[in-house]
Amino acid sequence: MKQFLKYTFLIFCLGTVVSCGGDDDICESGEGTPRMKIKFRNAGGQLRTVDSLYLRVDYGNRIVDFGRTVNADSLIVPLRVDESPFTDLYFKTRRTEVESKVRVNYTTTSKYVSPGCGVKKTYQNVNSQLVTPGKVTAAANGQNFIENEDKTNLFLTF
């Protein structure tokens, strides 16, 4: 009986070691869904740094407050990953001022990446419109697709 328990325990230990996952458990190398890159301009069209910026994003079931960013020359913002064709972004530079609303429209495609990452969404036909002006006076489109986070997709004029 002791021999049986020894072998059973040994087989259990070997099975546990062999069943451990490899590198598929972690989503690495930018394989996940890319985020949108936003840069800022002044009224003359030159790139600028915004001293204080508050951002909120409407993800459909809830609005996420990203809080305050200080001395930002760009932002990387995750878009919705459900079947919605748009994401609403709300910007302001001071806590008490009226928010500017920017709607980002797009179409999406999905691609299976790995067990750890799941499905990766890519965004095509990305275009933005300023719905409610405030401190943001204009929104200009950049690259019209999002496959990685290298290129700027939206320029906001403050």
Residue pairs with C-beta under 8 A, 6 or more apart in sequence:
21 115
23 116
24 114
24 115
24 116
25 115
25 116
26 116
27 113
27 114
27 116
27 117
27 118
30 148
30 149
31 113
31 114
31 117
31 120
32 113
32 117
32 120
33 78
33 81
33 120
33 121
33 122
34 122
34 123
34 146
34 147
34 148
34 149
35 76
35 77
35 78
35 79
35 146
35 149
36 76
36 77
36 78
36 79
36 104
36 123
36 126
36 146
36 153
36 154
37 74
37 75
37 76
37 142
37 149
37 150
37 151
37 152
37 153
37 154
38 74
38 75
38 76
38 77
38 152
38 153
38 154
38 155
38 156
39 47
39 73
39 74
39 142
39 152
39 154
39 155
39 156
40 47
40 48
40 49
40 50
40 72
40 73
40 74
40 155
40 156
40 157
40 158
41 47
41 48
41 140
41 155
41 156
41 157
41 158
42 48
42 157
42 158
43 137
43 157
45 157
47 73
48 73
48 158
49 71
49 72
49 73
50 69
50 71
50 72
50 73
50 93
50 158
51 70
51 71
51 93
52 68
52 69
52 70
52 93
52 94
53 68
53 69
53 72
53 75
53 91
53 92
53 93
54 65
54 66
54 67
54 68
54 69
54 91
54 92
54 93
54 94
54 95
54 99
55 65
55 66
55 67
55 69
55 75
55 77
55 89
55 90
55 91
56 63
56 64
56 65
56 66
56 89
56 90
56 99
57 63
57 64
57 66
57 77
57 78
57 87
57 88
57 89
57 90
58 87
58 88
58 89
58 90
59 80
59 87
60 80
60 82
60 84
63 90
66 77
68 95
69 75
74 152
76 149
77 89
79 87
79 104
79 106
79 123
79 146
80 86
80 87
81 108
81 121
83 108
85 105
85 106
85 107
86 103
86 104
86 105
86 106
87 103
87 104
87 106
88 101
88 102
88 103
88 104
88 131
89 101
89 102
89 103
89 104
90 99
90 100
90 101
90 102
91 99
91 100
91 102
91 134
91 135
91 136
91 156
92 98
92 99
92 100
92 134
92 135
93 135
93 158
97 134
97 135
98 132
98 134
99 132
99 134
100 130
100 132
100 133
100 134
100 135
100 136
101 130
101 131
101 132
102 128
102 129
102 130
102 131
102 136
102 139
102 154
102 156
103 128
103 129
103 131
104 126
104 127
104 128
104 154
105 125
105 126
105 127
105 128
105 129
106 123
106 124
106 125
106 126
106 127
106 146
107 123
107 124
107 125
108 121
108 122
108 123
108 124
109 121
109 122
109 124
110 119
110 120
110 121
111 119
111 120
111 122
112 118
112 119
112 120
113 119
113 120
122 145
122 146
122 147
123 145
123 146
124 144
124 145
125 144
125 145
126 141
126 143
126 144
126 145
126 146
126 153
127 141
127 144
128 139
128 141
128 153
128 154
129 139
130 136
130 137
130 138
130 139
135 158
136 156
136 157
136 158
137 157
137 158
138 156
138 157
139 154
139 155
139 156
139 157
140 154
140 155
140 156
140 157
141 153
141 154
141 155
142 151
142 152
142 153
142 154
142 155
143 151
143 152
143 153
144 153
146 153
